[in-house]
Structure formats: C-alpha cells, structure tokens
Amino acid sequence: MDVDSADIVAMREQGDLKAFLLSLAGRTPTTDQNTEPEKPPFHIPRKGAWPCGTAPSGPTPPPCGSCP
C-alpha cells in the first residue's frame, strides 16, 4: 500500500483521515458522533404527583406532548 502526502492531505480535507488511521490499527471507525441524542422522557404518570412539565425544585423539564 503506497500512501503519499497528497493522499493524506486529501483524506484530511474530506474528514476521512481518522477512519483511515483507525483501519490501519485494525479498529472499526465509529459512526458520526455529531448526531444529537434522543431526548429522555421526563413524563412519568403518577396519581397525586406534580403536574406534567413542572417540578418541585430545579429546572423545569419540557412538556412531553402526550400529557392529558
């Protein structure tokens, strides 16, 4: 395998250099980490609990959208 400096420059510009170096080490590159994680559900329906979207103290969680 011949890799010259022009190939390294091109991989760096395209964002593939890390995946190339990991593949040389025998590791599989992970997926893109820039994806946003799913929002955790804050709504737990319980009788007598605080209304949905409110909290006794601290920051107020966003409403879940499926509250009655």
PQR file of N, CA, C, O and H, with PARSE charges and radii, in Angstrom:
ATOM      1  N   MET A   1       0.857  -1.165   0.000 -0.4000 1.5000
ATOM      2  CA  MET A   1       0.000   0.000   0.000 -0.0000 2.0000
ATOM      3  C   MET A   1       0.905   1.230   0.000  0.5500 1.7000
ATOM      4  O   MET A   1       1.722   1.422   0.900 -0.5500 1.4000
ATOM      5  N   ASP A   2       0.739   2.048  -1.022 -0.4000 1.5000
ATOM      6  CA  ASP A   2       1.506   3.286  -1.115 -0.0000 2.0000
ATOM      7  C   ASP A   2       0.601   4.462  -0.812  0.5500 1.7000
ATOM      8  O   ASP A   2      -0.381   4.696  -1.515 -0.5500 1.4000
ATOM      9  H   ASP A   2       0.075   1.892  -1.753  0.4000 1.0000
ATOM     10  N   VAL A   3       0.930   5.195   0.228 -0.4000 1.5000
ATOM     11  CA  VAL A   3       0.179   6.385   0.613 -0.0000 2.0000
ATOM     12  C   VAL A   3       1.162   7.530   0.638  0.5500 1.7000
ATOM     13  O   VAL A   3       2.122   7.521   1.410 -0.5500 1.4000
ATOM     14  H   VAL A   3       1.728   5.005   0.800  0.4000 1.0000
ATOM     15  N   ASP A   4       0.924   8.516  -0.207 -0.4000 1.5000
ATOM     16  CA  ASP A   4       1.834   9.662  -0.217 -0.0000 2.0000
ATOM     17  C   ASP A   4       1.189  10.848   0.496  0.5500 1.7000
ATOM     18  O   ASP A   4       0.053  10.766   0.965 -0.5500 1.4000
ATOM     19  H   ASP A   4       0.145   8.523  -0.834  0.4000 1.0000
ATOM     20  N   SER A   5       1.918  11.928   0.568 -0.4000 1.5000
ATOM     21  CA  SER A   5       1.447  13.097   1.317 -0.0000 2.0000
ATOM     22  C   SER A   5       0.193  13.699   0.686  0.5500 1.7000
ATOM     23  O   SER A   5      -0.640  14.254   1.402 -0.5500 1.4000
ATOM     24  H   SER A   5       2.840  11.995   0.187  0.4000 1.0000
ATOM     25  N   ALA A   6       0.039  13.606  -0.625 -0.4000 1.5000
ATOM     26  CA  ALA A   6      -1.162  14.139  -1.282 -0.0000 2.0000
ATOM     27  C   ALA A   6      -2.400  13.362  -0.840  0.5500 1.7000
ATOM     28  O   ALA A   6      -3.474  13.941  -0.677 -0.5500 1.4000
ATOM     29  H   ALA A   6       0.716  13.155  -1.207  0.4000 1.0000
ATOM     30  N   ASP A   7      -2.250  12.046  -0.646 -0.4000 1.5000
ATOM     31  CA  ASP A   7      -3.379  11.246  -0.167 -0.0000 2.0000
ATOM     32  C   ASP A   7      -3.766  11.649   1.252  0.5500 1.7000
ATOM     33  O   ASP A   7      -4.950  11.754   1.572 -0.5500 1.4000
ATOM     34  H   ASP A   7      -1.377  11.576  -0.778  0.4000 1.0000
ATOM     35  N   ILE A   8      -2.776  11.873   2.093 -0.4000 1.5000
ATOM     36  CA  ILE A   8      -3.042  12.285   3.481 -0.0000 2.0000
ATOM     37  C   ILE A   8      -3.747  13.636   3.498  0.5500 1.7000
ATOM     38  O   ILE A   8      -4.701  13.831   4.252 -0.5500 1.4000
ATOM     39  H   ILE A   8      -1.814  11.788   1.833  0.4000 1.0000
ATOM     40  N   VAL A   9      -3.282  14.566   2.670 -0.4000 1.5000
ATOM     41  CA  VAL A   9      -3.917  15.888   2.599 -0.0000 2.0000
ATOM     42  C   VAL A   9      -5.358  15.769   2.136  0.5500 1.7000
ATOM     43  O   VAL A   9      -6.243  16.431   2.678 -0.5500 1.4000
ATOM     44  H   VAL A   9      -2.507  14.407   2.058  0.4000 1.0000
ATOM     45  N   ALA A  10      -5.600  14.929   1.136 -0.4000 1.5000
ATOM     46  CA  ALA A  10      -6.964  14.761   0.622 -0.0000 2.0000
ATOM     47  C   ALA A  10      -7.859  14.122   1.681  0.5500 1.7000
ATOM     48  O   ALA A  10      -9.007  14.536   1.845 -0.5500 1.4000
ATOM     49  H   ALA A  10      -4.881  14.392   0.696  0.4000 1.0000
ATOM     50  N   MET A  11      -7.352  13.119   2.404 -0.4000 1.5000
ATOM     51  CA  MET A  11      -8.156  12.488   3.452 -0.0000 2.0000
ATOM     52  C   MET A  11      -8.464  13.465   4.570  0.5500 1.7000
ATOM     53  O   MET A  11      -9.563  13.449   5.125 -0.5500 1.4000
ATOM     54  H   MET A  11      -6.419  12.783   2.272  0.4000 1.0000
ATOM     55  N   ARG A  12      -7.510  14.313   4.906 -0.4000 1.5000
ATOM     56  CA  ARG A  12      -7.733  15.309   5.960 -0.0000 2.0000
ATOM     57  C   ARG A  12      -8.809  16.302   5.539  0.5500 1.7000
ATOM     58  O   ARG A  12      -9.666  16.668   6.344 -0.5500 1.4000
ATOM     59  H   ARG A  12      -6.617  14.327   4.456  0.4000 1.0000
ATOM     60  N   GLU A  13      -8.770  16.741   4.283 -0.4000 1.5000
ATOM     61  CA  GLU A  13      -9.766  17.696   3.796 -0.0000 2.0000
ATOM     62  C   GLU A  13     -11.162  17.077   3.752  0.5500 1.7000
ATOM     63  O   GLU A  13     -12.154  17.764   3.994 -0.5500 1.4000
ATOM     64  H   GLU A  13      -8.074  16.444   3.629  0.4000 1.0000
ATOM     65  N   GLN A  14     -11.240  15.794   3.447 -0.4000 1.5000
ATOM     66  CA  GLN A  14     -12.530  15.120   3.354 -0.0000 2.0000
ATOM     67  C   GLN A  14     -13.017  14.598   4.701  0.5500 1.7000
ATOM     68  O   GLN A  14     -14.153  14.135   4.805 -0.5500 1.4000
ATOM     69  H   GLN A  14     -10.434  15.236   3.250  0.4000 1.0000
ATOM     70  N   GLY A  15     -12.182  14.663   5.730 -0.4000 1.5000
ATOM     71  CA  GLY A  15     -12.568  14.183   7.050 -0.0000 2.0000
ATOM     72  C   GLY A  15     -12.433  12.684   7.220  0.5500 1.7000
ATOM     73  O   GLY A  15     -13.027  12.113   8.135 -0.5500 1.4000
ATOM     74  H   GLY A  15     -11.259  15.039   5.645  0.4000 1.0000
ATOM     75  N   ASP A  16     -11.655  12.025   6.350 -0.4000 1.5000
ATOM     76  CA  ASP A  16     -11.511  10.572   6.396 -0.0000 2.0000
ATOM     77  C   ASP A  16     -10.195  10.113   7.018  0.5500 1.7000
ATOM     78  O   ASP A  16      -9.938   8.911   7.083 -0.5500 1.4000
ATOM     79  H   ASP A  16     -11.172  12.489   5.607  0.4000 1.0000
ATOM     80  N   LEU A  17      -9.368  11.033   7.472 -0.4000 1.5000
ATOM     81  CA  LEU A  17      -8.048  10.647   7.971 -0.0000 2.0000
ATOM     82  C   LEU A  17      -8.145   9.794   9.234  0.5500 1.7000
ATOM     83  O   LEU A  17      -7.422   8.807   9.367 -0.5500 1.4000
ATOM     84  H   LEU A  17      -9.578  12.010   7.419  0.4000 1.0000
ATOM     85  N   LYS A  18      -9.015  10.156  10.150 -0.4000 1.5000
ATOM     86  CA  LYS A  18      -9.147   9.396  11.388 -0.0000 2.0000
ATOM     87  C   LYS A  18      -9.610   7.966  11.099  0.5500 1.7000
ATOM     88  O   LYS A  18      -9.079   7.013  11.669 -0.5500 1.4000
ATOM     89  H   LYS A  18      -9.603  10.959  10.042  0.4000 1.0000
ATOM     90  N   ALA A  19     -10.593   7.818  10.219 -0.4000 1.5000
ATOM     91  CA  ALA A  19     -11.083   6.483   9.869 -0.0000 2.0000
ATOM     92  C   ALA A  19      -9.980   5.662   9.204  0.5500 1.7000
ATOM     93  O   ALA A  19      -9.874   4.461   9.448 -0.5500 1.4000
ATOM     94  H   ALA A  19     -11.025   8.592   9.756  0.4000 1.0000
ATOM     95  N   PHE A  20      -9.156   6.299   8.366 -0.4000 1.5000
ATOM     96  CA  PHE A  20      -8.055   5.599   7.711 -0.0000 2.0000
ATOM     97  C   PHE A  20      -7.033   5.114   8.731  0.5500 1.7000
ATOM     98  O   PHE A  20      -6.583   3.970   8.669 -0.5500 1.4000
ATOM     99  H   PHE A  20      -9.243   7.276   8.168  0.4000 1.0000
ATOM    100  N   LEU A  21      -6.668   5.981   9.666 -0.4000 1.5000
ATOM    101  CA  LEU A  21      -5.676   5.598  10.677 -0.0000 2.0000
ATOM    102  C   LEU A  21      -6.212   4.505  11.595  0.5500 1.7000
ATOM    103  O   LEU A  21      -5.467   3.606  11.987 -0.5500 1.4000
ATOM    104  H   LEU A  21      -7.033   6.910   9.716  0.4000 1.0000
ATOM    105  N   LEU A  22      -7.489   4.571  11.941 -0.4000 1.5000
ATOM    106  CA  LEU A  22      -8.078   3.520  12.763 -0.0000 2.0000
ATOM    107  C   LEU A  22      -8.104   2.190  12.019  0.5500 1.7000
ATOM    108  O   LEU A  22      -7.885   1.139  12.622 -0.5500 1.4000
ATOM    109  H   LEU A  22      -8.094   5.301  11.623  0.4000 1.0000
ATOM    110  N   SER A  23      -8.371   2.227  10.712 -0.4000 1.5000
ATOM    111  CA  SER A  23      -8.394   0.980   9.951 -0.0000 2.0000
ATOM    112  C   SER A  23      -6.998   0.375   9.840  0.5500 1.7000
ATOM    113  O   SER A  23      -6.860  -0.846   9.774 -0.5500 1.4000
ATOM    114  H   SER A  23      -8.550   3.080  10.222  0.4000 1.0000
ATOM    115  N   LEU A  24      -5.967   1.209   9.819 -0.4000 1.5000
ATOM    116  CA  LEU A  24      -4.600   0.683   9.813 -0.0000 2.0000
ATOM    117  C   LEU A  24      -4.277  -0.028  11.120  0.5500 1.7000
ATOM    118  O   LEU A  24      -3.499  -0.981  11.142 -0.5500 1.4000
ATOM    119  H   LEU A  24      -6.079   2.201   9.873  0.4000 1.0000
ATOM    120  N   ALA A  25      -4.879   0.441  12.204 -0.4000 1.5000
ATOM    121  CA  ALA A  25      -4.646  -0.175  13.514 -0.0000 2.0000
ATOM    122  C   ALA A  25      -5.554  -1.386  13.736  0.5500 1.7000
ATOM    123  O   ALA A  25      -5.472  -2.036  14.778 -0.5500 1.4000
ATOM    124  H   ALA A  25      -5.511   1.215  12.186  0.4000 1.0000
ATOM    125  N   GLY A  26      -6.419  -1.692  12.764 -0.4000 1.5000
ATOM    126  CA  GLY A  26      -7.300  -2.845  12.885 -0.0000 2.0000
ATOM    127  C   GLY A  26      -8.573  -2.564  13.647  0.5500 1.7000
ATOM    128  O   GLY A  26      -9.267  -3.495  14.054 -0.5500 1.4000
ATOM    129  H   GLY A  26      -6.485  -1.163  11.917  0.4000 1.0000
ATOM    130  N   ARG A  27      -8.893  -1.306  13.846 -0.4000 1.5000
ATOM    131  CA  ARG A  27     -10.118  -0.944  14.557 -0.0000 2.0000
ATOM    132  C   ARG A  27     -11.152  -0.441  13.573  0.5500 1.7000
ATOM    133  O   ARG A  27     -10.806   0.114  12.531 -0.5500 1.4000
ATOM    134  H   ARG A  27      -8.329  -0.550  13.515  0.4000 1.0000
ATOM    135  N   THR A  28     -12.412  -0.632  13.897 -0.4000 1.5000
ATOM    136  CA  THR A  28     -13.502  -0.170  13.052 -0.0000 2.0000
ATOM    137  C   THR A  28     -13.881   1.246  13.463  0.5500 1.7000
ATOM    138  O   THR A  28     -14.134   1.500  14.641 -0.5500 1.4000
ATOM    139  H   THR A  28     -12.693  -1.083  14.744  0.4000 1.0000
ATOM    140  N   PRO A  29     -13.923   2.171  12.509 -0.5600 1.5000
ATOM    141  CA  PRO A  29     -14.336   3.535  12.855  0.2800 2.0000
ATOM    142  C   PRO A  29     -15.780   3.562  13.333  0.5500 1.7000
ATOM    143  O   PRO A  29     -16.631   2.851  12.797 -0.5500 1.4000
ATOM    144  N   THR A  30     -16.053   4.379  14.336 -0.4000 1.5000
ATOM    145  CA  THR A  30     -17.411   4.508  14.853 -0.0000 2.0000
ATOM    146  C   THR A  30     -18.212   5.434  13.953  0.5500 1.7000
ATOM    147  O   THR A  30     -17.659   6.091  13.071 -0.5500 1.4000
ATOM    148  H   THR A  30     -15.362   4.956  14.771  0.4000 1.0000
ATOM    149  N   THR A  31     -19.505   5.481  14.180 -0.4000 1.5000
ATOM    150  CA  THR A  31     -20.377   6.350  13.402 -0.0000 2.0000
ATOM    151  C   THR A  31     -20.161   7.799  13.811  0.5500 1.7000
ATOM    152  O   THR A  31     -19.453   8.093  14.775 -0.5500 1.4000
ATOM    153  H   THR A  31     -19.954   4.947  14.896  0.4000 1.0000
ATOM    154  N   ASP A  32     -20.774   8.680  13.071 -0.4000 1.5000
ATOM    155  CA  ASP A  32     -20.642  10.111  13.329 -0.0000 2.0000
ATOM    156  C   ASP A  32     -21.149  10.440  14.730  0.5500 1.7000
ATOM    157  O   ASP A  32     -22.262  10.065  15.099 -0.5500 1.4000
ATOM    158  H   ASP A  32     -21.348   8.441  12.288  0.4000 1.0000
ATOM    159  N   GLN A  33     -20.332  11.136  15.501 -0.4000 1.5000
ATOM    160  CA  GLN A  33     -20.703  11.467  16.876 -0.0000 2.0000
ATOM    161  C   GLN A  33     -21.379  12.822  16.979  0.5500 1.7000
ATOM    162  O   GLN A  33     -21.686  13.276  18.081 -0.5500 1.4000
ATOM    163  H   GLN A  33     -19.428  11.441  15.201  0.4000 1.0000
ATOM    164  N   ASN A  34     -21.615  13.472  15.856 -0.4000 1.5000
ATOM    165  CA  ASN A  34     -22.255  14.779  15.882 -0.0000 2.0000
ATOM    166  C   ASN A  34     -23.771  14.686  15.919  0.5500 1.7000
ATOM    167  O   ASN A  34     -24.449  15.713  15.964 -0.5500 1.4000
ATOM    168  H   ASN A  34     -21.366  13.103  14.961  0.4000 1.0000
ATOM    169  N   THR A  35     -24.310  13.486  15.902 -0.4000 1.5000
ATOM    170  CA  THR A  35     -25.760  13.345  15.970 -0.0000 2.0000
ATOM    171  C   THR A  35     -26.242  13.642  17.387  0.5500 1.7000
ATOM    172  O   THR A  35     -25.574  13.298  18.362 -0.5500 1.4000
ATOM    173  H   THR A  35     -23.759  12.652  15.866  0.4000 1.0000
ATOM    174  N   GLU A  36     -27.381  14.269  17.490 -0.4000 1.5000
ATOM    175  CA  GLU A  36     -27.917  14.619  18.797 -0.0000 2.0000
ATOM    176  C   GLU A  36     -28.601  13.400  19.418  0.5500 1.7000
ATOM    177  O   GLU A  36     -29.337  12.683  18.741 -0.5500 1.4000
ATOM    178  H   GLU A  36     -27.923  14.549  16.698  0.4000 1.0000
ATOM    179  N   PRO A  37     -28.357  13.173  20.696 -0.5600 1.5000
ATOM    180  CA  PRO A  37     -29.026  12.040  21.343  0.2800 2.0000
ATOM    181  C   PRO A  37     -30.514  12.314  21.497  0.5500 1.7000
ATOM    182  O   PRO A  37     -30.956  13.463  21.491 -0.5500 1.4000
ATOM    183  N   GLU A  38     -31.277  11.236  21.636 -0.4000 1.5000
ATOM    184  CA  GLU A  38     -32.716  11.390  21.828 -0.0000 2.0000
ATOM    185  C   GLU A  38     -32.988  12.033  23.184  0.5500 1.7000
ATOM    186  O   GLU A  38     -32.250  11.831  24.148 -0.5500 1.4000
ATOM    187  H   GLU A  38     -30.918  10.303  21.642  0.4000 1.0000
ATOM    188  N   LYS A  39     -34.070  12.813  23.230 -0.4000 1.5000
ATOM    189  CA  LYS A  39     -34.427  13.453  24.489 -0.0000 2.0000
ATOM    190  C   LYS A  39     -34.962  12.399  25.458  0.5500 1.7000
ATOM    191  O   LYS A  39     -35.797  11.578  25.079 -0.5500 1.4000
ATOM    192  H   LYS A  39     -34.669  12.977  22.447  0.4000 1.0000
ATOM    193  N   PRO A  40     -34.495  12.416  26.693 -0.5600 1.5000
ATOM    194  CA  PRO A  40     -35.021  11.444  27.653  0.2800 2.0000
ATOM    195  C   PRO A  40     -36.447  11.809  28.051  0.5500 1.7000
ATOM    196  O   PRO A  40     -36.776  12.991  28.146 -0.5500 1.4000
ATOM    197  N   PRO A  41     -37.284  10.827  28.282 -0.5600 1.5000
ATOM    198  CA  PRO A  41     -38.664  11.137  28.675  0.2800 2.0000
ATOM    199  C   PRO A  41     -38.706  11.611  30.134  0.5500 1.7000
ATOM    200  O   PRO A  41     -38.202  10.936  31.032 -0.5500 1.4000
ATOM    201  N   PHE A  42     -39.307  12.769  30.350 -0.4000 1.5000
ATOM    202  CA  PHE A  42     -39.428  13.298  31.702 -0.0000 2.0000
ATOM    203  C   PHE A  42     -40.787  12.977  32.313  0.5500 1.7000
ATOM    204  O   PHE A  42     -40.967  13.091  33.526 -0.5500 1.4000
ATOM    205  H   PHE A  42     -39.716  13.318  29.621  0.4000 1.0000
ATOM    206  N   HIS A  43     -41.732  12.582  31.489 -0.4000 1.5000
ATOM    207  CA  HIS A  43     -43.097  12.388  31.974 -0.0000 2.0000
ATOM    208  C   HIS A  43     -43.267  10.963  32.506  0.5500 1.7000
ATOM    209  O   HIS A  43     -43.135   9.988  31.765 -0.5500 1.4000
ATOM    210  H   HIS A  43     -41.586  12.489  30.504  0.4000 1.0000
ATOM    211  N   ILE A  44     -43.556  10.866  33.777 -0.4000 1.5000
ATOM    212  CA  ILE A  44     -43.884   9.592  34.405 -0.0000 2.0000
ATOM    213  C   ILE A  44     -45.249   9.789  35.061  0.5500 1.7000
ATOM    214  O   ILE A  44     -45.338  10.436  36.104 -0.5500 1.4000
ATOM    215  H   ILE A  44     -43.663  11.658  34.379  0.4000 1.0000
ATOM    216  N   PRO A  45     -46.305   9.250  34.474 -0.5600 1.5000
ATOM    217  CA  PRO A  45     -47.634   9.483  35.029  0.2800 2.0000
ATOM    218  C   PRO A  45     -47.803   8.792  36.384  0.5500 1.7000
ATOM    219  O   PRO A  45     -47.657   7.575  36.497 -0.5500 1.4000
ATOM    220  N   ARG A  46     -48.114   9.592  37.407 -0.4000 1.5000
ATOM    221  CA  ARG A  46     -48.386   9.057  38.748 -0.0000 2.0000
ATOM    222  C   ARG A  46     -49.513   9.871  39.362  0.5500 1.7000
ATOM    223  O   ARG A  46     -49.535  11.096  39.248 -0.5500 1.4000
ATOM    224  H   ARG A  46     -48.233  10.581  37.315  0.4000 1.0000
ATOM    225  N   LYS A  47     -50.429   9.201  40.001 -0.4000 1.5000
ATOM    226  CA  LYS A  47     -51.533   9.905  40.652 -0.0000 2.0000
ATOM    227  C   LYS A  47     -50.988  10.699  41.842  0.5500 1.7000
ATOM    228  O   LYS A  47     -50.180  10.201  42.626 -0.5500 1.4000
ATOM    229  H   LYS A  47     -50.411   8.206  40.094  0.4000 1.0000
ATOM    230  N   GLY A  48     -51.447  11.930  41.951 -0.4000 1.5000
ATOM    231  CA  GLY A  48     -51.045  12.784  43.062 -0.0000 2.0000
ATOM    232  C   GLY A  48     -49.688  13.418  42.878  0.5500 1.7000
ATOM    233  O   GLY A  48     -49.212  14.096  43.788 -0.5500 1.4000
ATOM    234  H   GLY A  48     -52.103  12.335  41.314  0.4000 1.0000
ATOM    235  N   ALA A  49     -49.047  13.233  41.752 -0.4000 1.5000
ATOM    236  CA  ALA A  49     -47.726  13.809  41.513 -0.0000 2.0000
ATOM    237  C   ALA A  49     -47.865  15.229  40.995  0.5500 1.7000
ATOM    238  O   ALA A  49     -48.972  15.689  40.716 -0.5500 1.4000
ATOM    239  H   ALA A  49     -49.433  12.682  41.013  0.4000 1.0000
ATOM    240  N   TRP A  50     -46.757  15.912  40.869 -0.4000 1.5000
ATOM    241  CA  TRP A  50     -46.763  17.253  40.307 -0.0000 2.0000
ATOM    242  C   TRP A  50     -47.301  17.181  38.879  0.5500 1.7000
ATOM    243  O   TRP A  50     -47.131  16.159  38.215 -0.5500 1.4000
ATOM    244  H   TRP A  50     -45.858  15.538  41.096  0.4000 1.0000
ATOM    245  N   PRO A  51     -47.944  18.239  38.396 -0.5600 1.5000
ATOM    246  CA  PRO A  51     -48.439  18.231  37.021  0.2800 2.0000
ATOM    247  C   PRO A  51     -47.300  18.062  36.018  0.5500 1.7000
ATOM    248  O   PRO A  51     -46.153  18.423  36.283 -0.5500 1.4000
ATOM    249  N   CYS A  52     -47.642  17.512  34.877 -0.4000 1.5000
ATOM    250  CA  CYS A  52     -46.652  17.282  33.834 -0.0000 2.0000
ATOM    251  C   CYS A  52     -45.997  18.606  33.425  0.5500 1.7000
ATOM    252  O   CYS A  52     -46.684  19.610  33.237 -0.5500 1.4000
ATOM    253  H   CYS A  52     -48.574  17.219  34.661  0.4000 1.0000
ATOM    254  N   GLY A  53     -44.687  18.601  33.289 -0.4000 1.5000
ATOM    255  CA  GLY A  53     -43.966  19.801  32.884 -0.0000 2.0000
ATOM    256  C   GLY A  53     -43.549  20.672  34.037  0.5500 1.7000
ATOM    257  O   GLY A  53     -42.962  21.730  33.808 -0.5500 1.4000
ATOM    258  H   GLY A  53     -44.129  17.785  33.441  0.4000 1.0000
ATOM    259  N   THR A  54     -43.823  20.281  35.274 -0.4000 1.5000
ATOM    260  CA  THR A  54     -43.403  21.064  36.426 -0.0000 2.0000
ATOM    261  C   THR A  54     -42.550  20.191  37.339  0.5500 1.7000
ATOM    262  O   THR A  54     -42.548  18.965  37.232 -0.5500 1.4000
ATOM    263  H   THR A  54     -44.300  19.422  35.459  0.4000 1.0000
ATOM    264  N   ALA A  55     -41.844  20.837  38.218 -0.4000 1.5000
ATOM    265  CA  ALA A  55     -41.001  20.123  39.163 -0.0000 2.0000
ATOM    266  C   ALA A  55     -40.991  20.904  40.471  0.5500 1.7000
ATOM    267  O   ALA A  55     -41.128  22.127  40.451 -0.5500 1.4000
ATOM    268  H   ALA A  55     -41.846  21.834  38.305  0.4000 1.0000
ATOM    269  N   PRO A  56     -40.833  20.234  41.601 -0.5600 1.5000
ATOM    270  CA  PRO A  56     -40.841  20.935  42.865  0.2800 2.0000
ATOM    271  C   PRO A  56     -39.656  21.873  43.031  0.5500 1.7000
ATOM    272  O   PRO A  56     -39.781  22.908  43.685 -0.5500 1.4000
ATOM    273  N   SER A  57     -38.512  21.534  42.454 -0.4000 1.5000
ATOM    274  CA  SER A  57     -37.339  22.400  42.542 -0.0000 2.0000
ATOM    275  C   SER A  57     -36.433  22.110  41.350  0.5500 1.7000
ATOM    276  O   SER A  57     -36.561  21.074  40.697 -0.5500 1.4000
ATOM    277  H   SER A  57     -38.411  20.693  41.922  0.4000 1.0000
ATOM    278  N   GLY A  58     -35.539  23.013  41.082 -0.4000 1.5000
ATOM    279  CA  GLY A  58     -34.621  22.815  39.971 -0.0000 2.0000
ATOM    280  C   GLY A  58     -35.245  23.249  38.657  0.5500 1.7000
ATOM    281  O   GLY A  58     -36.313  23.861  38.641 -0.5500 1.4000
ATOM    282  H   GLY A  58     -35.435  23.854  41.613  0.4000 1.0000
ATOM    283  N   PRO A  59     -34.584  22.936  37.566 -0.5600 1.5000
ATOM    284  CA  PRO A  59     -35.102  23.363  36.262  0.2800 2.0000
ATOM    285  C   PRO A  59     -36.368  22.607  35.884  0.5500 1.7000
ATOM    286  O   PRO A  59     -36.537  21.435  36.223 -0.5500 1.4000
ATOM    287  N   THR A  60     -37.230  23.284  35.194 -0.4000 1.5000
ATOM    288  CA  THR A  60     -38.482  22.678  34.760 -0.0000 2.0000
ATOM    289  C   THR A  60     -38.244  21.891  33.481  0.5500 1.7000
ATOM    290  O   THR A  60     -37.753  22.453  32.502 -0.5500 1.4000
ATOM    291  H   THR A  60     -37.092  24.236  34.919  0.4000 1.0000
ATOM    292  N   PRO A  61     -38.579  20.602  33.464 -0.5600 1.5000
ATOM    293  CA  PRO A  61     -38.397  19.835  32.240  0.2800 2.0000
ATOM    294  C   PRO A  61     -39.422  20.259  31.190  0.5500 1.7000
ATOM    295  O   PRO A  61     -40.493  20.753  31.541 -0.5500 1.4000
ATOM    296  N   PRO A  62     -39.110  20.073  29.920 -0.5600 1.5000
ATOM    297  CA  PRO A  62     -40.073  20.437  28.885  0.2800 2.0000
ATOM    298  C   PRO A  62     -41.256  19.483  28.901  0.5500 1.7000
ATOM    299  O   PRO A  62     -41.098  18.319  29.271 -0.5500 1.4000
ATOM    300  N   PRO A  63     -42.436  19.944  28.508 -0.5600 1.5000
ATOM    301  CA  PRO A  63     -43.588  19.047  28.451  0.2800 2.0000
ATOM    302  C   PRO A  63     -43.354  17.949  27.427  0.5500 1.7000
ATOM    303  O   PRO A  63     -42.671  18.157  26.424 -0.5500 1.4000
ATOM    304  N   CYS A  64     -43.923  16.785  27.687 -0.4000 1.5000
ATOM    305  CA  CYS A  64     -43.661  15.632  26.827 -0.0000 2.0000
ATOM    306  C   CYS A  64     -44.548  15.609  25.593  0.5500 1.7000
ATOM    307  O   CYS A  64     -44.219  14.922  24.626 -0.5500 1.4000
ATOM    308  H   CYS A  64     -44.478  16.617  28.502  0.4000 1.0000
ATOM    309  N   GLY A  65     -45.643  16.322  25.591 -0.4000 1.5000
ATOM    310  CA  GLY A  65     -46.514  16.366  24.427 -0.0000 2.0000
ATOM    311  C   GLY A  65     -47.609  15.312  24.441  0.5500 1.7000
ATOM    312  O   GLY A  65     -48.537  15.382  23.636 -0.5500 1.4000
ATOM    313  H   GLY A  65     -45.910  16.880  26.377  0.4000 1.0000
ATOM    314  N   SER A  66     -47.520  14.327  25.350 -0.4000 1.5000
ATOM    315  CA  SER A  66     -48.568  13.314  25.422 -0.0000 2.0000
ATOM    316  C   SER A  66     -49.329  13.385  26.736  0.5500 1.7000
ATOM    317  O   SER A  66     -49.974  12.416  27.138 -0.5500 1.4000
ATOM    318  H   SER A  66     -46.766  14.271  26.004  0.4000 1.0000
ATOM    319  N   CYS A  67     -49.256  14.521  27.399 -0.4000 1.5000
ATOM    320  CA  CYS A  67     -49.935  14.683  28.678 -0.0000 2.0000
ATOM    321  C   CYS A  67     -51.412  14.967  28.465  0.5500 1.7000
ATOM    322  O   CYS A  67     -51.786  15.618  27.489 -0.5500 1.4000
ATOM    323  H   CYS A  67     -48.732  15.308  27.072  0.4000 1.0000
ATOM    324  N   PRO A  68     -52.251  14.485  29.366 -0.5600 1.5000
ATOM    325  CA  PRO A  68     -53.687  14.751  29.219  0.2800 2.0000
ATOM    326  C   PRO A  68     -54.038  16.191  29.531  0.5500 1.7000
ATOM    327  O   PRO A  68     -55.206  16.573  29.453 -0.5500 1.4000
TER
END
